[in-house]
Amino acid sequence: MPDRMKKVNSLIQKIVGEIVQNEITSDKVHAFFYTVTKVTTSADLHYSSVYISVLGDQDKAHEGFAILCKQLKIIQRIFATKIRLKFTPKLHLEFDDSALYASRIENIINKIHENDQ
C-alpha cells in the first residue's frame, strides 16, 4: 500500500474515532466503548470501510455496533466537515470481532494451563 493511502487511512481512523467518542450525543452510544481498529479506503477515495471493535461480550458488542450503525448518517455528516480530501469517502462500518476472538483463545489457553496443573 502506498504511503499516501496509509496516511489517508490513518487520518480517517483518527477523525472517525474522535467523532464517535466526542461528537455523537446519543446516550445509547455512550453506554459502550468503541475502538476504530482499522480503515481501508478505495484507491479512488470514494469509499472507506471503517472497522469498529466494541468492548464487551459477544451479544453486548453486537448490540453496541448496531446502535452505532444507526448513527452512521450523523457520523458521515460530521466527518465531511472535518476532512479535506479531493473526495469525501462514503463511510461503511464493519464489525471487528478480533478482540472477541483473541479473548476466546486466551480463555481456552488459560483452561488448558489450569488442567495441566
DRENTORKOL-3810 file (N, C-alpha, C; in nm, 4 decimals):
REM DRENTORKOL-3810
@n.u->0.0848; n.v->-0.1173; n.w->0.0000; ca.u->0.0000; ca.v->0.0000; ca.w->0.0000; c.u->0.0898; c.v->0.1241; c.w->0.0000
@n.u->0.0618; n.v->0.2178; n.w->-0.0889; ca.u->0.1424; ca.v->0.3404; ca.w->-0.0940; c.u->0.1320; c.v->0.4207; c.w->0.0366
@n.u->0.2362; n.v->0.4993; n.w->0.0620; ca.u->0.2396; ca.v->0.5793; ca.w->0.1849; c.u->0.1229; c.v->0.6763; c.w->0.1925
@n.u->0.0819; n.v->0.7309; n.w->0.0790; ca.u->-0.0288; ca.v->0.8260; ca.w->0.0799; c.u->-0.1568; c.v->0.7596; c.w->0.1310
@n.u->-0.1852; n.v->0.6392; n.w->0.0862; ca.u->-0.3064; ca.v->0.5691; ca.w->0.1302; c.u->-0.2974; c.v->0.5345; c.w->0.2791
@n.u->-0.1780; n.v->0.5004; n.w->0.3267; ca.u->-0.1610; ca.v->0.4741; ca.w->0.4695; c.u->-0.1924; c.v->0.5989; c.w->0.5503
@n.u->-0.1476; n.v->0.7137; n.w->0.5025; ca.u->-0.1750; ca.v->0.8398; ca.w->0.5718; c.u->-0.3233; c.v->0.8739; c.w->0.5685
@n.u->-0.3872; n.v->0.8522; n.w->0.4541; ca.u->-0.5314; ca.v->0.8782; ca.w->0.4428; c.u->-0.6080; c.v->0.7875; c.w->0.5375
@n.u->-0.5756; n.v->0.6588; n.w->0.5380; ca.u->-0.6435; ca.v->0.5647; ca.w->0.6272; c.u->-0.6226; c.v->0.6018; c.w->0.7735
@n.u->-0.5024; n.v->0.6414; n.w->0.8080; ca.u->-0.4727; ca.v->0.6810; ca.w->0.9449; c.u->-0.5513; c.v->0.8063; c.w->0.9843
@n.u->-0.5601; n.v->0.9015; n.w->0.8937; ca.u->-0.6358; ca.v->1.0237; ca.w->0.9201; c.u->-0.7838; c.v->0.9936; c.w->0.9391
@n.u->-0.8393; n.v->0.9110; n.w->0.8518; ca.u->-0.9808; ca.v->0.8740; ca.w->0.8630; c.u->-1.0053; c.v->0.8012; c.w->0.9948
@n.u->-0.9158; n.v->0.7107; n.w->1.0320; ca.u->-0.9283; ca.v->0.6376; ca.w->1.1573; c.u->-0.9314; c.v->0.7337; c.w->1.2760
@n.u->-0.8426; n.v->0.8296; n.w->1.2758; ca.u->-0.8353; ca.v->0.9272; ca.w->1.3844; c.u->-0.9619; c.v->1.0124; c.w->1.3914
@n.u->-1.0058; n.v->1.0627; n.w->1.2771; ca.u->-1.1225; ca.v->1.1511; ca.w->1.2742; c.u->-1.2485; c.v->1.0761; c.w->1.3157
@n.u->-1.2702; n.v->0.9572; n.w->1.2622; ca.u->-1.3904; ca.v->0.8809; ca.w->1.2978; c.u->-1.3876; c.v->0.8437; c.w->1.4461
@n.u->-1.2719; n.v->0.8071; n.w->1.4977; ca.u->-1.2607; ca.v->0.7762; ca.w->1.6404; c.u->-1.2987; c.v->0.8951; c.w->1.7276
@n.u->-1.2509; n.v->1.0130; n.w->1.6887; ca.u->-1.2846; ca.v->1.1338; ca.w->1.7648; c.u->-1.4328; c.v->1.1656; c.w->1.7552
@n.u->-1.4914; n.v->1.1456; n.w->1.6383; ca.u->-1.6347; ca.v->1.1716; ca.w->1.6218; c.u->-1.7160; c.v->1.0795; c.w->1.7108
@n.u->-1.6834; n.v->0.9514; n.w->1.7089; ca.u->-1.7599; ca.v->0.8542; ca.w->1.7892; c.u->-1.7469; c.v->0.8853; c.w->1.9382
@n.u->-1.6270; n.v->0.9213; n.w->1.9820; ca.u->-1.6058; ca.v->0.9457; ca.w->2.1247; c.u->-1.6582; c.v->1.0812; c.w->2.1716
@n.u->-1.6476; n.v->1.1850; n.w->2.0866; ca.u->-1.6743; ca.v->1.3203; ca.w->2.1343; c.u->-1.7938; c.v->1.3907; c.w->2.0725
@n.u->-1.8341; n.v->1.3528; n.w->1.9525; ca.u->-1.9337; ca.v->1.4312; ca.w->1.8804; c.u->-2.0741; c.v->1.3705; c.w->1.8815
@n.u->-2.0840; n.v->1.2411; n.w->1.8971; ca.u->-2.2154; ca.v->1.1765; ca.w->1.8987; c.u->-2.2783; c.v->1.2003; c.w->2.0357
@n.u->-2.4020; n.v->1.2503; n.w->2.0353; ca.u->-2.4645; ca.v->1.2899; ca.w->2.1616; c.u->-2.5605; c.v->1.1846; c.w->2.2176
@n.u->-2.5817; n.v->1.0763; n.w->2.1463; ca.u->-2.6752; ca.v->0.9732; ca.w->2.1910; c.u->-2.6237; c.v->0.9037; c.w->2.3175
@n.u->-2.7089; n.v->0.8962; n.w->2.4190; ca.u->-2.6721; ca.v->0.8259; ca.w->2.5420; c.u->-2.6533; c.v->0.6767; c.w->2.5171
@n.u->-2.7282; n.v->0.6213; n.w->2.4217; ca.u->-2.7140; ca.v->0.4791; ca.w->2.3901; c.u->-2.5741; c.v->0.4486; c.w->2.3373
@n.u->-2.5195; n.v->0.5387; n.w->2.2576; ca.u->-2.3851; ca.v->0.5193; ca.w->2.2028; c.u->-2.2823; c.v->0.5260; c.w->2.3149
@n.u->-2.3000; n.v->0.6188; n.w->2.4074; ca.u->-2.2029; ca.v->0.6375; ca.w->2.5154; c.u->-2.2089; c.v->0.5278; c.w->2.6217
@n.u->-2.3032; n.v->0.4355; n.w->2.6090; ca.u->-2.3108; ca.v->0.3224; ca.w->2.7015; c.u->-2.2077; c.v->0.2149; c.w->2.6658
@n.u->-2.1414; n.v->0.2311; n.w->2.5513; ca.u->-2.0441; ca.v->0.1327; ca.w->2.5037; c.u->-1.9099; c.v->0.2002; c.w->2.4799
@n.u->-1.8048; n.v->0.1184; n.w->2.4743; ca.u->-1.6712; ca.v->0.1687; ca.w->2.4451; c.u->-1.6308; c.v->0.1174; c.w->2.3074
@n.u->-1.6093; n.v->0.2103; n.w->2.2143; ca.u->-1.5766; ca.v->0.1765; ca.w->2.0763; c.u->-1.4299; c.v->0.2067; c.w->2.0467
@n.u->-1.3725; n.v->0.1249; n.w->1.9586; ca.u->-1.2379; ca.v->0.1489; ca.w->1.9098; c.u->-1.2392; c.v->0.1308; c.w->1.7585
@n.u->-1.1850; n.v->0.2287; n.w->1.6872; ca.u->-1.1687; ca.v->0.2157; ca.w->1.5430; c.u->-1.0356; c.v->0.1426; c.w->1.5225
@n.u->-1.0429; n.v->0.0175; n.w->1.4798; ca.u->-0.9240; ca.v->-0.0656; ca.w->1.4726; c.u->-0.8502; c.v->-0.0570; c.w->1.3403
@n.u->-0.9235; n.v->-0.0299; n.w->1.2327; ca.u->-0.8606; ca.v->-0.0315; ca.w->1.1011; c.u->-0.9502; c.v->0.0422; c.w->1.0023
@n.u->-0.8891; n.v->0.1003; n.w->0.9004; ca.u->-0.9633; ca.v->0.1644; ca.w->0.7920; c.u->-0.8997; c.v->0.1228; c.w->0.6607
@n.u->-0.9826; n.v->0.0869; n.w->0.5652; ca.u->-0.9349; ca.v->0.0621; ca.w->0.4295; c.u->-1.0143; c.v->0.1513; c.w->0.3359
@n.u->-0.9438; n.v->0.2246; n.w->0.2517; ca.u->-1.0062; ca.v->0.3199; ca.w->0.1608; c.u->-0.9788; c.v->0.2761; c.w->0.0174
@n.u->-1.0793; n.v->0.2915; n.w->-0.0682; ca.u->-1.0608; ca.v->0.2569; ca.w->-0.2086; c.u->-0.9597; c.v->0.3520; c.w->-0.2715
@n.u->-0.8954; n.v->0.3079; n.w->-0.3766; ca.u->-0.7904; ca.v->0.3864; ca.w->-0.4414; c.u->-0.8432; c.v->0.5187; c.w->-0.4961
@n.u->-0.9711; n.v->0.5228; n.w->-0.5333; ca.u->-1.0274; ca.v->0.6462; ca.w->-0.5872; c.u->-1.0830; c.v->0.7385; c.w->-0.4772
@n.u->-1.0663; n.v->0.6995; n.w->-0.3503; ca.u->-1.1082; ca.v->0.7781; ca.w->-0.2332; c.u->-1.2594; c.v->0.7953; c.w->-0.2218
@n.u->-1.3371; n.v->0.7112; n.w->-0.2874; ca.u->-1.4823; ca.v->0.7250; ca.w->-0.2797; c.u->-1.5442; c.v->0.6461; c.w->-0.1643
@n.u->-1.4785; n.v->0.5401; n.w->-0.1199; ca.u->-1.5350; ca.v->0.4540; ca.w->-0.0149; c.u->-1.4294; c.v->0.4187; c.w->0.0889
@n.u->-1.4729; n.v->0.4145; n.w->0.2139; ca.u->-1.3856; ca.v->0.3707; ca.w->0.3231; c.u->-1.4604; c.v->0.2721; c.w->0.4101
@n.u->-1.3972; n.v->0.1598; n.w->0.4362; ca.u->-1.4503; ca.v->0.0636; ca.w->0.5325; c.u->-1.3831; c.v->0.0919; c.w->0.6655
@n.u->-1.4645; n.v->0.1169; n.w->0.7664; ca.u->-1.4140; ca.v->0.1505; ca.w->0.8990; c.u->-1.4469; c.v->0.0331; c.w->0.9908
@n.u->-1.3450; n.v->-0.0296; n.w->1.0446; ca.u->-1.3624; ca.v->-0.1466; ca.w->1.1303; c.u->-1.3709; c.v->-0.1006; c.w->1.2755
@n.u->-1.4805; n.v->-0.1398; n.w->1.3405; ca.u->-1.5112; ca.v->-0.0964; ca.w->1.4767; c.u->-1.5118; c.v->-0.2167; c.w->1.5695
@n.u->-1.4398; n.v->-0.2038; n.w->1.6806; ca.u->-1.4421; ca.v->-0.3044; ca.w->1.7858; c.u->-1.5193; c.v->-0.2463; c.w->1.9037
@n.u->-1.6022; n.v->-0.3305; n.w->1.9652; ca.u->-1.6838; ca.v->-0.2865; ca.w->2.0781; c.u->-1.6475; c.v->-0.3722; c.w->2.1986
@n.u->-1.6197; n.v->-0.3065; n.w->2.3101; ca.u->-1.5815; ca.v->-0.3766; ca.w->2.4322; c.u->-1.7032; c.v->-0.4455; c.w->2.4925
@n.u->-1.6856; n.v->-0.5693; n.w->2.5343; ca.u->-1.7935; ca.v->-0.6434; ca.w->2.5988; c.u->-1.8042; c.v->-0.7830; c.w->2.5414
@n.u->-1.8990; n.v->-0.8613; n.w->2.5973; ca.u->-1.9189; ca.v->-0.9963; ca.w->2.5443; c.u->-1.9835; c.v->-0.9875; c.w->2.4060
@n.u->-1.9989; n.v->-1.1006; n.w->2.3407; ca.u->-2.0414; ca.v->-1.1020; ca.w->2.2012; c.u->-2.1781; c.v->-1.0363; c.w->2.1808
@n.u->-2.2749; n.v->-1.0664; n.w->2.2651; ca.u->-2.4086; ca.v->-1.0088; ca.w->2.2488; c.u->-2.4070; c.v->-0.8581; c.w->2.2700
@n.u->-2.3382; n.v->-0.8138; n.w->2.3747; ca.u->-2.3284; ca.v->-0.6704; ca.w->2.4029; c.u->-2.2540; c.v->-0.5982; c.w->2.2910
@n.u->-2.1491; n.v->-0.6599; n.w->2.2399; ca.u->-2.0699; ca.v->-0.5978; ca.w->2.1338; c.u->-2.1545; c.v->-0.5782; c.w->2.0080
@n.u->-2.2312; n.v->-0.6805; n.w->1.9710; ca.u->-2.3167; ca.v->-0.6687; ca.w->1.8525; c.u->-2.4271; c.v->-0.5650; c.w->1.8741
@n.u->-2.4796; n.v->-0.5597; n.w->1.9953; ca.u->-2.5820; ca.v->-0.4592; ca.w->2.0276; c.u->-2.5235; c.v->-0.3184; c.w->2.0148
@n.u->-2.4046; n.v->-0.2969; n.w->2.0700; ca.u->-2.3388; ca.v->-0.1667; ca.w->2.0608; c.u->-2.3073; c.v->-0.1285; c.w->1.9181
@n.u->-2.2650; n.v->-0.2255; n.w->1.8376; ca.u->-2.2346; ca.v->-0.1977; ca.w->1.6979; c.u->-2.3605; c.v->-0.1587; c.w->1.6218
@n.u->-2.4718; n.v->-0.2268; n.w->1.6487; ca.u->-2.5983; ca.v->-0.1936; ca.w->1.5827; c.u->-2.6427; c.v->-0.0518; c.w->1.6182
@n.u->-2.6244; n.v->-0.0141; n.w->1.7433; ca.u->-2.6594; ca.v->0.1223; ca.w->1.7862; c.u->-2.5731; c.v->0.2243; c.w->1.7129
@n.u->-2.4447; n.v->0.1960; n.w->1.6998; ca.u->-2.3547; ca.v->0.2878; ca.w->1.6301; c.u->-2.3903; c.v->0.2976; c.w->1.4815
@n.u->-2.4289; n.v->0.1870; n.w->1.4211; ca.u->-2.4652; ca.v->0.1880; ca.w->1.2789; c.u->-2.5847; c.v->0.2796; c.w->1.2524
@n.u->-2.6742; n.v->0.2908; n.w->1.3490; ca.u->-2.7894; ca.v->0.3805; ca.w->1.3338; c.u->-2.7463; c.v->0.5269; c.w->1.3322
@n.u->-2.6261; n.v->0.5561; n.w->1.3805; ca.u->-2.5738; ca.v->0.6928; ca.w->1.3836; c.u->-2.4843; c.v->0.7234; c.w->1.2629
@n.u->-2.4786; n.v->0.6334; n.w->1.1651; ca.u->-2.3849; ca.v->0.6479; ca.w->1.0539; c.u->-2.4060; c.v->0.7767; c.w->0.9745
@n.u->-2.5298; n.v->0.8161; n.w->0.9513; ca.u->-2.5544; ca.v->0.9390; ca.w->0.8753; c.u->-2.4978; c.v->1.0607; c.w->0.9484
@n.u->-2.5129; n.v->1.0635; n.w->1.0785; ca.u->-2.4595; ca.v->1.1742; ca.w->1.1585; c.u->-2.3070; c.v->1.1714; c.w->1.1537
@n.u->-2.2492; n.v->1.0525; n.w->1.1684; ca.u->-2.1033; ca.v->1.0381; ca.w->1.1623; c.u->-2.0527; c.v->1.0856; c.w->1.0262
@n.u->-2.1198; n.v->1.0453; n.w->0.9185; ca.u->-2.0792; ca.v->1.0840; ca.w->0.7831; c.u->-2.0849; c.v->1.2356; c.w->0.7658
@n.u->-2.1906; n.v->1.2987; n.w->0.8166; ca.u->-2.2057; ca.v->1.4436; ca.w->0.8023; c.u->-2.0952; c.v->1.5192; c.w->0.8766
@n.u->-2.0675; n.v->1.4778; n.w->0.9992; ca.u->-1.9619; ca.v->1.5424; ca.w->1.0776; c.u->-1.8256; c.v->1.5156; c.w->1.0130
@n.u->-1.8058; n.v->1.3934; n.w->0.9675; ca.u->-1.6809; ca.v->1.3546; ca.w->0.9018; c.u->-1.6527; c.v->1.4437; c.w->0.7802
@n.u->-1.7562; n.v->1.4721; n.w->0.7017; ca.u->-1.7398; ca.v->1.5531; ca.w->0.5814; c.u->-1.6934; c.v->1.6947; c.w->0.6144
@n.u->-1.7276; n.v->1.7449; n.w->0.7318; ca.u->-1.6844; ca.v->1.8803; ca.w->0.7693; c.u->-1.5419; c.v->1.8827; c.w->0.8230
@n.u->-1.4902; n.v->1.7668; n.w->0.8647; ca.u->-1.3599; ca.v->1.7621; ca.w->0.9300; c.u->-1.2449; c.v->1.7189; c.w->0.8390
@n.u->-1.2751; n.v->1.6580; n.w->0.7260; ca.u->-1.1671; ca.v->1.6060; ca.w->0.6410; c.u->-1.1552; c.v->1.6898; c.w->0.5140
@n.u->-1.0333; n.v->1.7069; n.w->0.4700; ca.u->-1.0062; ca.v->1.7836; ca.w->0.3487; c.u->-0.9328; c.v->1.6945; c.w->0.2484
@n.u->-1.0109; n.v->1.6314; n.w->0.1620; ca.u->-0.9573; ca.v->1.5491; ca.w->0.0538; c.u->-1.0286; c.v->1.5889; c.w->-0.0753
@n.u->-0.9772; n.v->1.5433; n.w->-0.1863; ca.u->-1.0424; ca.v->1.5725; ca.w->-0.3137; c.u->-1.1859; c.v->1.5200; c.w->-0.3124
@n.u->-1.2037; n.v->1.4015; n.w->-0.2599; ca.u->-1.3363; ca.v->1.3421; ca.w->-0.2425; c.u->-1.3537; c.v->1.3077; c.w->-0.0958
@n.u->-1.4745; n.v->1.3205; n.w->-0.0460; ca.u->-1.5033; ca.v->1.2744; ca.w->0.0894; c.u->-1.5516; c.v->1.1303; c.w->0.0782
@n.u->-1.4758; n.v->1.0358; n.w->0.1330; ca.u->-1.5162; ca.v->0.8951; ca.w->0.1205; c.u->-1.6490; c.v->0.8673; c.w->0.1902
@n.u->-1.7290; n.v->0.7810; n.w->0.1290; ca.u->-1.8515; ca.v->0.7331; ca.w->0.1922; c.u->-1.8103; c.v->0.6252; c.w->0.2912
@n.u->-1.8481; n.v->0.6431; n.w->0.4159; ca.u->-1.8070; ca.v->0.5503; ca.w->0.5208; c.u->-1.8982; c.v->0.4294; c.w->0.5255
@n.u->-1.8378; n.v->0.3158; n.w->0.5491; ca.u->-1.9111; ca.v->0.1910; ca.w->0.5694; c.u->-1.8544; c.v->0.1271; c.w->0.6962
@n.u->-1.9392; n.v->0.1036; n.w->0.7954; ca.u->-1.8934; ca.v->0.0456; ca.w->0.9215; c.u->-1.8919; c.v->-0.1062; c.w->0.9120
@n.u->-1.7838; n.v->-0.1651; n.w->0.9613; ca.u->-1.7674; ca.v->-0.3109; ca.w->0.9670; c.u->-1.7402; c.v->-0.3500; c.w->1.1110
@n.u->-1.8007; n.v->-0.4585; n.w->1.1561; ca.u->-1.7782; ca.v->-0.5072; ca.w->1.2921; c.u->-1.6466; c.v->-0.5838; c.w->1.2964
@n.u->-1.5588; n.v->-0.5456; n.w->1.3862; ca.u->-1.4297; ca.v->-0.6126; ca.w->1.4032; c.u->-1.4372; c.v->-0.6991; c.w->1.5289
@n.u->-1.4418; n.v->-0.8284; n.w->1.5088; ca.u->-1.4552; ca.v->-0.9196; ca.w->1.6227; c.u->-1.3217; c.v->-0.9814; c.w->1.6628
@n.u->-1.2118; n.v->-0.9234; n.w->1.6208; ca.u->-1.0805; ca.v->-0.9804; ca.w->1.6522; c.u->-1.0536; c.v->-0.9787; c.w->1.8031
@n.u->-1.1024; n.v->-0.8782; n.w->1.8749; ca.u->-1.0820; ca.v->-0.8736; ca.w->2.0199; c.u->-1.1605; c.v->-0.9857; c.w->2.0886
@n.u->-1.2811; n.v->-1.0116; n.w->2.0415; ca.u->-1.3604; ca.v->-1.1222; ca.w->2.0977; c.u->-1.2919; c.v->-1.2562; c.w->2.0685
@n.u->-1.2409; n.v->-1.2711; n.w->1.9483; ca.u->-1.1715; ca.v->-1.3930; ca.w->1.9095; c.u->-1.0467; c.v->-1.4138; c.w->1.9948
@n.u->-0.9699; n.v->-1.3075; n.w->2.0152; ca.u->-0.8494; ca.v->-1.3164; ca.w->2.0978; c.u->-0.8844; c.v->-1.3512; c.w->2.2424
@n.u->-0.9916; n.v->-1.2957; n.w->2.2927; ca.u->-1.0350; ca.v->-1.3248; ca.w->2.4292; c.u->-1.0745; c.v->-1.4718; c.w->2.4435
@n.u->-1.1458; n.v->-1.5237; n.w->2.3436; ca.u->-1.1844; ca.v->-1.6650; ca.w->2.3460; c.u->-1.0625; c.v->-1.7557; c.w->2.3458
@n.u->-0.9648; n.v->-1.7253; n.w->2.2629; ca.u->-0.8429; ca.v->-1.8061; ca.w->2.2557; c.u->-0.7674; c.v->-1.7992; c.w->2.3880
@n.u->-0.7611; n.v->-1.6804; n.w->2.4466; ca.u->-0.6931; ca.v->-1.6647; ca.w->2.5750; c.u->-0.7613; c.v->-1.7483; c.w->2.6833
@n.u->-0.8938; n.v->-1.7483; n.w->2.6849; ca.u->-0.9674; ca.v->-1.8302; ca.w->2.7823; c.u->-0.9383; c.v->-1.9787; c.w->2.7633
@n.u->-0.9328; n.v->-2.0227; n.w->2.6385; ca.u->-0.9033; ca.v->-2.1640; ca.w->2.6108; c.u->-0.7630; c.v->-2.1990; c.w->2.6586
@n.u->-0.6667; n.v->-2.1131; n.w->2.6317; ca.u->-0.5287; ca.v->-2.1375; ca.w->2.6754; c.u->-0.5203; c.v->-2.1413; c.w->2.8277
@n.u->-0.5900; n.v->-2.0506; n.w->2.8941; ca.u->-0.5909; ca.v->-2.0493; ca.w->3.0406; c.u->-0.6515; c.v->-2.1776; c.w->3.0971
@n.u->-0.7582; n.v->-2.2277; n.w->3.0350; ca.u->-0.8200; ca.v->-2.3522; ca.w->3.0803; c.u->-0.7244; c.v->-2.4702; c.w->3.0623
@n.u->-0.6506; n.v->-2.4709; n.w->2.9525; ca.u->-0.5537; ca.v->-2.5784; ca.w->2.9282; c.u->-0.4451; c.v->-2.5760; c.w->3.0346
@n.u->-0.3965; n.v->-2.4547; n.w->3.0688; ca.u->-0.2934; ca.v->-2.4427; ca.w->3.1715; c.u->-0.3463; c.v->-2.4817; c.w->3.3093
@n.u->-0.4722; n.v->-2.4531; n.w->3.3375; ca.u->-0.5317; ca.v->-2.4915; ca.w->3.4659; c.u->-0.5421; c.v->-2.6434; c.w->3.4747
@n.u->-0.5774; n.v->-2.7077; n.w->3.3643; ca.u->-0.5890; ca.v->-2.8538; ca.w->3.3635; c.u->-0.4533; c.v->-2.9212; c.w->3.3772
@n.u->-0.3484; n.v->-2.8582; n.w->3.3277; ca.u->-0.2134; ca.v->-2.9145; ca.w->3.3373; c.u->-0.1613; c.v->-2.9123; c.w->3.4800
@n.u->-0.2055; n.v->-2.8152; n.w->3.5569; ca.u->-0.1531; ca.v->-2.8020; ca.w->3.6938; c.u->-0.2318; c.v->-2.8848; c.w->3.7850
END
